[in-house]
């Protein structure tokens, strides 16, 4: 009995000594920095997910939402935005579209928005979330969207509080200089919305096909295509005038800008049967001077991202949607650094 008591005493003394000398163990993993890779998924499967990559440690976490929440996301991911203290996952999965709001550090779900039709993108102003939604298709089977809208709700989801009717197919939306801007693809207009009054305060007729708003050096820009050539418009938020630059670069499907005025573009040409693509990553100056330099060429490339901090390009290969995809990381000259095995159809990158 005395020997047992001595052993127990020694055991507790060791624990006490370790507790005094060791730092507290933090079991909560954080994803509040690094790269979020959106795997949009197969449109008919709802297997879209998110991958997290930490460039500092090299750690890769696939199926991030399922890993941190214990449930399947069940989504076709149209867009993902990291805005303030929230991450917004835009899911346009047919039959169950939604916006899922998650905490960027833990990636735990905080809320969601349902009651949508075909959501495409989101923007935030103060305590309001604005959702660009194509609205449902027409009843005649023409695949037009005559009842498009911008939905308004709380930052962490909940019921839709307001709907602002907009021209057909709002493709991209952004908050800039205290306004909400929307580019409508089929409606061929750029709108300016007063986010407090929920009213359209300005319109710009737009003949190009908009892809995405870009903010660089304090300026609002819109990447678009016209006659299959690249176009970049700078938008004055007050006068609603456009300063246009056209580039003789066909089939641009992704564009990223550096602070120094450099641009990187992904071009995509489909095969005759639309089952594969031939792609190029190009580097050129946004000023329009100088030459266009090819950096990387391959097939089935889907997305392009720029890690400004580490001066690297992220290029995704969707493997022709046959299984999971791959992300190729290169330097800014197109030299391959490493590859990451990610999820189904990697389609965009978000660095934070």
C-alpha positions in Angstrom: 0.0 0.0 0.0 2.8 2.4 0.9 4.5 1.6 -2.5 1.2 2.4 -4.3 0.9 5.7 -2.5 4.4 6.6 -3.4 3.8 5.8 -7.0 0.6 8.0 -7.1 2.5 10.8 -5.4 5.3 10.7 -7.9 2.7 10.6 -10.8 1.0 13.8 -9.6 4.3 15.5 -9.0 5.4 14.8 -12.6 2.1 16.2 -13.9 2.5 19.4 -11.8 6.1 19.8 -13.1 5.0 19.4 -16.7 2.1 21.8 -16.3 4.4 24.5 -15.0 7.0 24.1 -17.8 4.7 23.5 -20.8 2.6 26.0 -22.8 -1.1 25.3 -22.8 -2.0 23.0 -25.7 -4.3 24.7 -28.3 -6.4 22.0 -29.9 -8.4 24.4 -32.1 -7.0 24.5 -35.6 -7.2 27.9 -37.4 -7.7 28.5 -41.1 -7.6 32.3 -40.9 -4.7 32.7 -43.3 -3.4 31.0 -46.5 -5.3 30.1 -49.7 -8.9 28.9 -50.1 -9.3 26.8 -53.3 -12.8 26.5 -54.5 -13.6 23.2 -56.1 -16.9 24.0 -57.7 -17.9 20.3 -58.3 -19.7 18.6 -61.0 -23.0 20.4 -61.8 -25.1 17.3 -61.6 -23.4 15.8 -58.5 -23.4 18.5 -55.9 -19.9 17.6 -54.8 -18.4 21.1 -54.6 -16.1 21.7 -51.7 -13.3 23.9 -50.4 -9.6 23.2 -50.0 -7.3 25.1 -47.6 -3.6 25.4 -48.3 -1.1 27.0 -46.0 2.0 28.1 -48.1 4.0 28.5 -44.9 3.7 24.9 -43.6 2.7 23.2 -46.9 -0.3 21.7 -45.1 -3.3 20.9 -47.4 -6.8 20.2 -46.1 -9.4 19.0 -48.7 -13.1 18.8 -47.9 -12.6 21.7 -45.5 -16.3 22.3 -44.8 -17.1 18.7 -44.1 -13.9 18.4 -42.0 -14.9 21.3 -39.8 -18.7 20.9 -39.7 -19.2 17.2 -39.8 -21.7 17.4 -42.7 -21.5 17.4 -46.4 -21.7 20.8 -48.1 -23.8 19.4 -51.0 -23.1 22.3 -53.3 -22.3 23.4 -56.8 -20.1 26.4 -55.8 -20.6 29.4 -58.0 -18.5 31.8 -56.0 -16.7 32.3 -52.7 -16.0 35.6 -51.1 -13.9 36.5 -48.0 -15.3 39.7 -46.8 -14.5 41.1 -43.3 -15.2 38.6 -40.6 -17.1 36.2 -42.9 -16.7 33.7 -45.7 -19.6 33.5 -48.1 -20.0 30.3 -50.2 -22.4 30.8 -53.1 -24.1 27.6 -54.1 -26.3 27.5 -57.2 -27.1 23.7 -57.0 -30.3 23.1 -58.8 -33.2 22.5 -56.4 -31.4 23.7 -53.3 -29.5 27.0 -53.9 -28.1 28.7 -50.8 -25.5 31.1 -49.4 -23.5 29.4 -46.6 -21.8 31.8 -44.1 -18.8 30.5 -42.3 -16.2 31.8 -39.8 -12.8 32.2 -41.6 -10.7 31.0 -38.7 -12.6 27.8 -37.8 -14.6 27.4 -41.0 -17.6 26.5 -38.9 -21.0 27.5 -40.4 -22.6 30.6 -38.9 -25.7 30.7 -40.9 -27.2 30.4 -44.4 -29.6 32.1 -46.8 -32.2 30.0 -48.6 -35.2 31.0 -50.8 -32.9 31.9 -53.7 -33.1 30.8 -57.4 -29.7 30.9 -59.2 -27.3 33.0 -57.0 -24.1 34.1 -58.6 -22.2 36.5 -56.3 -22.4 38.5 -53.1 -21.3 41.9 -51.7 -21.4 43.5 -48.3 -22.3 47.0 -47.2 -22.3 47.7 -43.4 -24.7 45.2 -41.9 -26.3 44.0 -45.1 -25.6 41.2 -47.5 -26.4 41.7 -51.2 -26.9 38.6 -53.4 -26.9 38.8 -57.2 -29.4 36.2 -58.4 -30.3 35.4 -62.0 -33.9 34.4 -61.0 -35.5 31.3 -62.4 -35.7 30.4 -66.1 -38.7 31.4 -68.1 -41.7 29.1 -68.5 -41.3 28.7 -72.3 -38.1 26.7 -72.2 -36.0 29.4 -73.8 -33.5 29.5 -70.9 -33.8 33.2 -70.4 -34.0 34.9 -67.0 -36.7 37.6 -67.1 -37.1 38.0 -63.3 -33.5 38.6 -62.1 -33.0 40.4 -58.7 -30.6 41.4 -56.0 -31.6 39.9 -52.6 -30.8 41.6 -49.4 -30.4 39.9 -46.0 -28.4 40.0 -42.8 -24.6 39.3 -42.8 -25.0 35.9 -41.2 -27.9 34.8 -43.3 -31.5 34.3 -42.4 -34.6 35.2 -44.3 -34.5 37.4 -47.4 -35.7 40.9 -46.3 -35.8 42.7 -49.7 -35.5 42.1 -53.4 -34.4 44.7 -55.9 -35.5 43.8 -59.5 -32.5 44.2 -62.0 -31.9 43.5 -65.7 -31.4 39.9 -66.7 -28.5 37.8 -65.3 -26.6 39.9 -62.8 -23.2 38.2 -63.1 -20.9 40.0 -60.7 -21.6 42.4 -57.7 -19.3 44.5 -55.5 -19.3 47.2 -52.9 -17.2 50.3 -53.8 -17.1 53.8 -52.5 -20.3 53.3 -50.5 -22.3 52.0 -53.5 -23.3 48.5 -54.7 -22.4 47.9 -58.3 -24.0 45.1 -60.4 -23.0 44.1 -64.0 -25.9 42.3 -65.8 -24.8 40.0 -68.5 -28.0 39.5 -70.6 -29.5 42.8 -69.6 -26.4 44.6 -70.9 -26.2 47.2 -68.1 -24.0 48.2 -65.2 -26.1 49.4 -62.2 -25.3 51.5 -59.2 -27.5 50.8 -56.1 -27.9 53.0 -53.0 -27.4 50.3 -50.3 -29.2 52.3 -47.7 -32.3 53.2 -49.7 -32.2 49.9 -51.8 -32.7 51.9 -55.0 -31.0 51.9 -58.3 -29.4 55.4 -58.7 -27.6 55.0 -62.0 -27.3 52.9 -65.1 -24.6 52.4 -67.8 -25.5 50.7 -71.0 -22.9 48.0 -71.6 -22.2 46.1 -74.8 -19.5 43.8 -73.6 -20.0 40.5 -71.7 -19.0 41.1 -68.0 -16.9 38.5 -66.1 -15.8 40.1 -62.8 -15.3 43.4 -61.0 -11.7 44.0 -60.0 -10.4 46.6 -57.5 -6.8 47.7 -58.0 -5.0 50.8 -56.7 -8.3 52.2 -55.4 -10.0 52.0 -58.7 -13.1 50.0 -59.7 -12.6 47.9 -62.9 -14.6 45.4 -64.8 -13.1 42.5 -66.8 -15.2 41.7 -69.8 -15.0 40.3 -73.4 -16.3 41.9 -76.6 -16.1 40.1 -79.9 -14.1 37.4 -78.0 -11.4 40.0 -77.2 -10.3 41.1 -73.7 -11.7 44.4 -72.4 -11.0 46.2 -69.1 -13.2 49.1 -68.1 -12.4 51.6 -65.3 -15.7 52.9 -63.8 -16.0 56.3 -62.2 -18.4 55.6 -59.2 -19.9 59.1 -59.2 -20.2 60.1 -62.9 -20.7 56.5 -64.1 -18.3 57.1 -67.0 -16.1 54.4 -68.4 -12.5 54.5 -69.4 -12.0 51.5 -71.7 -8.9 49.5 -72.6 -9.2 46.8 -75.3 -6.6 44.1 -75.8 -6.2 41.9 -78.9 -6.2 38.8 -76.7 -9.0 36.3 -77.5 -10.8 33.8 -75.3 -9.8 35.3 -71.9 -11.6 33.4 -69.1 -9.7 34.6 -66.1 -7.8 37.8 -65.3 -5.7 38.9 -62.2 -3.9 42.1 -61.7 -0.8 43.0 -59.8 -0.3 46.4 -57.9 2.5 47.2 -60.3 0.2 47.3 -63.3 1.0 43.8 -64.5 -1.8 41.6 -65.7 -2.0 37.8 -66.0 -4.7 36.2 -68.1 -5.9 32.6 -68.8 -7.1 31.9 -72.3 -9.3 29.0 -73.1 -10.1 27.4 -76.5 -12.5 24.5 -76.6 -12.2 21.4 -78.7 -14.9 20.8 -81.4 -16.7 18.5 -79.1 -16.3 20.8 -76.0 -14.8 17.9 -74.0 -11.3 19.4 -73.6 -9.6 22.8 -73.8 -6.2 24.2 -74.8 -5.0 26.9 -72.5 -2.4 29.6 -72.1 -1.3 31.8 -69.2 -0.2 35.2 -70.5 1.6 38.1 -68.9 1.2 41.7 -70.2 1.0 45.3 -69.0 -2.4 46.7 -68.2 -1.1 50.0 -69.7 -1.3 48.4 -73.2 2.4 48.9 -73.9 4.9 46.1 -74.4 4.4 42.6 -75.6 2.2 39.7 -74.5 4.3 36.9 -73.1 3.2 33.3 -72.8 4.2 31.8 -69.4 2.5 28.4 -69.2 0.6 26.2 -71.7 -1.5 23.0 -71.1 -4.9 21.5 -71.6 -8.0 21.5 -69.3 -6.9 24.6 -67.3 -9.8 26.1 -65.4 -8.7 29.0 -63.1 -5.9 31.4 -62.4 -4.9 33.1 -59.1 -2.1 35.5 -58.0 -0.5 35.2 -54.6 0.9 38.7 -54.3 2.6 38.1 -51.0 4.7 35.1 -52.2 4.9 36.3 -55.9 3.4 33.1 -57.3 0.7 32.0 -59.7 -1.9 29.3 -59.0 -3.2 27.5 -62.0 -5.9 24.8 -61.8 -6.3 21.7 -64.0 -9.8 20.3 -63.8 -8.7 16.9 -65.4 -11.6 17.3 -67.9 -13.9 16.8 -64.9 -12.8 13.2 -64.8 -12.1 12.8 -61.1 -10.4 15.3 -58.9 -8.3 18.3 -60.1 -4.8 19.6 -59.6 -3.4 23.0 -58.7 0.0 24.0 -60.3 2.0 26.6 -58.4 4.5 28.5 -60.5 6.7 31.6 -60.1 5.8 34.7 -62.1 7.9 33.4 -65.0 5.8 30.3 -65.3 8.3 27.9 -63.8 6.6 25.1 -61.9 7.2 25.0 -58.1 4.8 22.3 -56.9 1.5 20.6 -57.5 -1.5 20.1 -55.1 -4.1 17.4 -55.4 -7.4 19.1 -54.6 -11.1 18.5 -55.2 -13.5 18.3 -58.2 -13.1 21.1 -60.7 -10.9 23.7 -58.9 -12.3 27.0 -60.2 -11.0 29.9 -58.1 -8.5 31.0 -55.5 -8.8 33.4 -52.6 -5.6 34.6 -50.7 -6.0 36.1 -47.3 
